[in-house]
Amino acid sequence: MEHYWTIFLNSYKGYARYLWHEVTHPGWHNYFYWLIGVSAFFFLLEIVSPWRKDQPKFRKDFWLDFFYMFFNFFLFSLIIYNAASRVVVEFLNDGIESLSGFDLQASNPLRHAPIWAILLIGFVVRDFIQWWVHRLLHWNTRLWEFHKVHHSVEQMGFAAHLRYHWMENVVYRTLEYIPLALLGIGLYDFFIIHIFALAVGHYNHSNISVPGYVTGGVLGLLIGLVIATSGFEIYILQNPTIWQQILVVLGSVVAGSVVLGPFMKIIFNSPEMHIWHHAHDMPETHRLGINFGLTLAIWDYIFGTAHIPHSGRDVKLGFPGVEAFPTDFMHQNLHGFGK
């Protein structure tokens, strides 16, 4: 037990130092400023080109959701992600090794894989797990009471992405991080995956509507930057010239727009799809929820939970009884622990 307690303390202290360093040292690998930058980008889009034009720029509960962003992604993760999950991963791996003699972490298939393969597999595995966890939050009556916090949003905007009960951190992180850690997904790998998922999650909840060829071009731009530069330490091109880098980025933008554009809203989640997940009234055929995808939409099409009957721009949001749901942070995060 002393061994696991040491891991917990070191992880906690290490993450606390890391968090303070994040706030005081801006940089390209700085999650704190990526959160601010991505949030500012989508807030600007909501101001310049809103989908629901009669919705206030600072919509209902905007500042509440703004606080949730930092609470859920920094303060609570200080304990749950970096400390507790590492203890559980170590304990689980030790248990498997003692029973079978098999070291799962040392023998994982991604141990010597190239970084792009680790990121791609990690992203798909994480999103698949999240889809099932999200569905569980709707199916299980006890977990649904916690998940109601997220569905108490009545005016949609980018910051609503991160309004959720702290118990969701426990459920998601336990079922999500442990398999990723056992696969060998490190903190830096997770950082890149998390930033991408953060951007798509903000996009899904934003008060904007963007054609598929635009989002395809943006995705192509991101892929092009990863291929052509060393900013994320994914060295696909070896010592490229500046013109090679420019051509790769431009080619990726065009390819993303032309090739992926028509399929973007089937492959990835979108505001037009996700707004129906937050609809006040569910269809009779899917009383427990629809459109569970967080980043990828393909799981909903594969498992038959995709539902976009028409433009959901003005659909009523929430759930039956949302009018009586707590409206302040403290009571929302105590909700779900009663009978």
N, C-alpha and C positions, 0 to 999 in steps of 0.2 A: 504493500500500500504506500510505503514511503516513496517508492520509485514513481508512482502515478501522481502523488501529491507534489513531488518536485517538478514533474512535467507541467502540471497545472499552474504552479506558481511561476515557473520560467516563462510559460506561454503568456500568462496574464501580464507579467512585468514587461515582457518583450513587446507585446501588442500595445501596451500603454505608452511605451517609448516610441514605438512606430507611429501611433496616432498623433502624439505631440509633434513628432518630426514632420508628419504629413501637413499639419496645420501651419507650421512655421517655415517649411521649406517647399515652396511651389516647384513643380517639375512635371515632365511628361509622364513619369511613372507614379504620379501622386494621385491617389484615389479621391482624396478630399476635394481637390480642385477639378478633377474630372466630373464629379457629381455636380459641383457648382456650374461648370461650363456647359455640360449637357442640359442641365435644368434651365439655364439662361437661354440656350439656343432654342429650346422648344417653347419657352415662355415668349420669346421674341416672335416666333412663328404664329403663336396664338394671337398676339397683338396685331401683327401685320395682316394675317389672312385667316381669321377665325371661321370655323365651320358653322357654329351656332352664333350668328352675328349679334343676336340680342342678349347673349350671355355676358355678364360683366367681366371686364378684364381681370379684376381681382374677385373671382367668383366666390360663392358661398363656401366658407370654411377653408379658404386659400391658405391663411396663415396657420391654421391647425395642421393642414397637410404638410406645410413647409417644415413645421417642427417635427412631424413624424419622419420626414426624410432623414434628418440627422439622428434622431433617436434610434430608429430601427437599423440604420446602416452603420452607425458608429458606436453609440453608447451601449446598446444592448449586445452588439457583436463583440464588444470588448471581453465579455465573459463567455458567451455561448459558442461563438465560432472558434476563436483562436485558442482558447483554454480548454473548455469542456470537451469539444469534439476531438481534440488531439489525444486527450486522455482515453476517450472511448475507443478511438481507432487503435491506440497502442494496446489497450486491454483486449479488444477483439482479436487482434493479430496474435497476441501472446496466447490467448485461449485456443485458437485454431492450431497454432504451432505445438502447444503442449499436448493436444489430443491426437493430432495426426502427424506431427513432425514437419508440416508444410508451412513455410514462411510465405504468406500471401503477398506481403509487400515486396519482399525481395524477388519473388517469382512472377510479378505481374507482367503482362505482355507488352505494356507500354514503356517498360524500363529503359529500353534502348531505341525507342521509336523517335523519328524526327519530330521537332517541335510542332510543325503544322499538323501532323497526325494526332499528336497528344491534344492539341487545342480543339481540333474538329471532333474527335471522339468524346473528349470531355464535355464539349458543348452539347452534343446530341444526347449523350447519356444523362447529363444534368437536366436538360429540358424535358426528356421523356419521364424522368423521375418526378419532376415538378408537375407535369401534367396529371399524373396519377395522384399525387398528393393534393393538388388543387381539387380534383374530382372527389377525393375522400373528404375534404373540408365541406363539401356540399352534401355528401351522402350521409355522413355521421352527424346525428343530431347534436351531440355534445360539441364537436368541432365546428359545426355550423354557427353555434352561438358566438364563438370567437371570431369566425370569419365574417360575421355580420358587420363588424367594424369597417371592413373594407367596402362592403356593399351599402353602407350608410351614406355614401357619397350621392348627393342629389344634383350637383352640377359638376360635369366632368372636366378635368384639366390635367396637365402632366403630373402635378404633384400628388394627385390621387393615387398614382401608381404605388406610392410608399405608405399610404395610410392603411395599416393593418395592426391587429392585436399582437402583442409581444409573444403570446403563446404560439403564433404561427411561426415565429423564429425557431422555437423549440422543435415543432413538428417538421418543418421544412429542413432545417439544418441537420437534424438527426438523420433523416432519411436520405438527404442529398449529399452532405459533405463526407459522410463515412465511406460510401462506395467510391466517391471520387478520390478520397485520400488513399484508399486501399488500391486503387488503380494507379496511384503514383502521381495524381494531379497535384502539383505543388502550389504554393501561395502565389508565385508569379504567374503560373499558368491560369490559376483561378482569377487573378486580377484581370487578365485580358478577356477571358470569357465573361466575367462579371460586368465589365465596362460595356461590352457589346450588348449583353442582356439588359443592362440598365438603359441604354439608349433606345432599344426596341420597346421596352416596357414604358418609358416616358412617351414614346411615339404612340403606342396603343391607347394611352389614356388622354392624349392631347386633344384640344379642341381645334383640330385641323383635319383636312381631307386632301390627300396627295395622290396623284395618279401613279400607277404601278411603274411606269417607265422612269419616273423621278426617283422612287425608292430603289429601283433596280440600279440606276446610275450611281446613287449614293453608296449602295453596297459594293458596286464595282470599284468605286473610288477607294473605299476602305481596303478591299482586297489588293488593289493596285499599290497602295501605300505600303501594305505589309510586304508585298513582293519586292518592291523597288527600293525600299529604305531599310535601314537597320535600327529604326527607332524602337521597335519591339523585339529586337534581337532574334528575328526569324530570317536567317540568311539563306534566301533562295537564289538570288542573283549574286555572283561573286565579283566584287569590285566593279560595279556598273558605272558607266559614265553618266553625266548629268542628263544627256540627251536620251540615253537608254531608259533612265528612270522616268523622264517625262513621257516618252512613248508608251512605256508599260502602264503608267497611271492613266493616260488618255485612252489607251486601248481597253483597259479594264472598265473605264466609265462607259464607253460605247457598248462594249460587250454586255455589261450588266444591264444597261438600259434596253438594248435590243433583244438579247437572249432571255434574260430573267424578267424583264418588265411585265410581259403578259401573264407571268405565273407568280409574281411577288405576293399577291394577296391570297394565294392558295398555299404557298410555302410558308410565308410569315404572317403573323398576326397583324392587324391593322385597326385604326380607330373605327372604321365602318363595321368591322366584325366584333370588336371587343365591346362596343357600346351595347350590343344585344346581351352580352353576358351580364351587364349591370342593369338590364331592364327590370322595371318594377314587377311586371307580370311575365311569368314563364309560359311557353306553349304547353298545351295539354299533353303532348307527346314527350316532353322533357321537363317534368315538373321540378326536378332537382337541379336543373341548370343546363346551360349550353355554352359552347365556345370556351372551353377550359384552357386553351393554349395560352402560355405566357409569352413565349417568343415565336415558336413554330406553330403554324396553324394546321400542319399536315396531320397531327394526331387526331384532331377533331374530325377531319374528313375520313381518316382511316377507321375510326371507331364510331362513326355515325352521330357525333354530337355537334356537328357544324350546322348553324341555323342563322341565315340572313334573309328574312322574308322580304324586306325592302329597306330603303334608306332609313337608318335609325337615328337620324340627326336630332329629331325632336321627341324621341321616345322618353316616357317618364322613367326616371331612375330610382333605385332603392329596392325595397321589398315590402310586402304587406306588414304594416305596423311600424315602419321606419319613422313615422311622425312622433312616436313615443320613445324612440331610441335615444340614449344619452348623447349630448352634443359637445361635451368637454372631454379633454384627453384623459383625465383621471378616471372618470366614471366609465368611459369606453373601455379602458384597459382593466377595469375590475369586472366588467360584464363577462358573463359566461361561467362564473364560479359559483353562482347560486344554484337553486334547484333547476 
